[in-house]
Amino acid sequence: MLKYWKDLRHLPRPVWVVCGSTLVNRAGSMVLTFLVLYLTRDRGFSAERAGFVLFLYGLGSIVCAPLAGRLADRWGPVTLMRGSLFASGAMLLLYPLAKTPPAIFGVTLLLAMLTESFRPAAMAFFGEAVPTAQRKSAFAVYRLAINLGMAIGPAIGGLLATVSFRWLFLADGATSLAAGLVLTLSGLAIRRGPRRAPAGDATTATRIRLSTAAHADPRFLFFLASVLPVTIVFFQHISSMPLFVVRDLGMSAATFGLLFSLNCLLIVVLEVPLNAMTAHWPHRRTLAIGAILSGAGFGAMAFARGFASLAVTVVIWTFGEMLFFPSSAAYATDIAPENRRGEYSGLYTMTFSLAFAIGPWAGTVVFERLGARVLWGLTFLLGVLAAGMFLRLPEPATHHAAPPQTLPDAAGPAEI
């Protein structure tokens, strides 16, 4: 396994710059975790109204994803990533100044759109900066940076919240600005000019000019339809699963926290080498296995009765998560024409936002009305359905673009 960690040194330097910036940003991500508490305690919102604010955040992320993808294609992903970090940092610092419900609703929508525009830009960046064979590993490292940061941010946020909720916004905004500075001072840049086909290569010229829009690509839409069931299943870990563990099985919130920590530990230790080991696998195989493991892990909760059996189910769906998420991101960038990677990435991230809006709500409705066994049975069936769909996916066509050039290790602009 150590060999696969060592192999990461071959990833292009810009991958580490973006992942380092993401780690800085995510290590300060604490406002969203404590937003409901802030609104109910400091602003006097009811729980229902505070929940509506979270809905607005989700709505903003859905709306911004395709727009951000198109802007990444037009302005360049590096420019959009920097703009997202600086603008969202400034908005976080201004957020406490919003005191009335309409003002809070407005700044929440803006914050969501500014913050979440980073994701499709980062995906498009990896599509341009990383050779196809290394993309699964690159996305695994990116997810590692996110998970490490998210393990730090809420813990620090809990301490700051005991002093004042305003410190949460100050710390979160400051780390977003610091992450933007990391990208700026690194000299990371991509000089985007018109792509010229080699002389006499009419096929390449036509392909670039007539490349398929994301919303009109039937293969990509089928892929997104396959992704949605898996992500709906996955988001049960923040809604129905804690209710099941604490209310139905009578365990403590601390026990659920240990299960969540087990998930994070496995990801930190195993996700990068696991994706390096399976980098040569066809996408359809990795995605299908990830989907079936995700469905089987949550489905097996129907038979869990104690901590040990719950831990086994968490291990199963965590392996599904570790295979599915880097591979699905890699597929989305591999299938995209080179001049539309941001557009494809935007629709891909919008699918996740849609699943976030649907999954927790639908899961709790089924859980309350039909019971836990029905819910976990349905999650297994959704995993099987998605796996069957993934097995029908075409592998990305290599003729969309020439093999991408690795950006140079030296800081500075590079041609792609």
C-alpha positions, 0 to 999 in steps of 0.5 A: 500500500505504501507504494501507491502513496509514493506514486502520488509524487508523480501527480502534477504540482498544480494538483497539490496547490489546489488540494492545499488551498482546499484543505485551508478552506475546508479547515475553516468551514464551520458556518454551515454546520452551526447555521441553524444554531446561529439563526435560532439563538442569535437571530430568534428564528424558529426551527422551521424558518432556520430549516428554510434558510438551509433549503435556500442554501441548497437551492443556491447551490443547484442554481449556480452549478451549471452557471459556474461550469459555463463560466469556468469554460469561458474565464478559465477554472483557476480564475473562477476558483480564485474568485469563488474563494475571495468573494465567498470569504468577503460574503462570510465576513458580511453575513452577520450584518444581515439582521432581518429575515429578507436580508438573511435569505438574500445573503444566504443565496449569494453565499451558496452561489459564491461558495459552491461555484468552486466545485465545478471549476475544480473539476474542470481544472483537474480535467485540464491539468491531470492526464486521464490515467491519473484522474482517479488518484487526483480526485481521491487526493482532492477528497482527502483534502476535503475530508481532512479539512471538514474533520478540523473545521466543525471541531474548531467551530464548536469551540468558537461558538461557545464564545460567540457565533460571530467568530465562526463567520470571521474564522470561516471568511478568513480561511476562504481568503487565505485559500484564495491567497494560496492559489494567487501566490502559487503563480498557478495559471492556465493561459487559455487561448484558441485550440488550433488543430494540427494542419490538415486535421479537419476531423479534430477541428470539426470535433472542437467546433461541434462538441456536444453540449452537456444537456444534449449529450445522451450518454452524459445524461444517462450517467447523471441519471445513474449517479442520482440513486447512489447519491440519494442513498449516500445522503441517508448518513446525515438524515435517516441513519442518525435517527435510526441509530439513536431513536430505533436502536437506543444508542447515544449520539456519541455512538453515532459520532464514533461510526462517523469517525470510522467512516472518516478514518477509512477514507483518510487511510484507504481512499487514495491507495484504493483508487491508485490500485483500481486506476486501470479498471474500466469506469463502469466496473468501478462505478457499479461496484461502488454503487452496489457496495453503497446500497448493500451497506445501507441495506444491511442496516435492516439487520443491525442490532448493535455497534459491531454490526453497525460498524460492519455496515459502515465499512461496506458503504464506505468502501462503496463511497471511496470507489464511487466518488472519485471514479464518477468525478473522473468519468464526468471529466473524461467524457466531456469535450475539452472545451466544455469540461466546466459545463459538464462538471457544472451539471455533475455537481448540480446532480449532487445538489439535487440529491442533497435536496431530495435524499435527506427529505425523502429518506426521513419521510419513508423512515417515519411513515413506513419504518426503517426496514422498508427504507434500508430495503429501498436503499439496497434496491437503489444501489442495485438499480444504479449498478445495473445502469452503470454496467451499461455506460459506454467508456469515455471516447478518447477522441474528445481531446488529445492527451492532456499535457501535464502542467509544469512543476515550475510556477507560472502559466502553461499552455493546454 
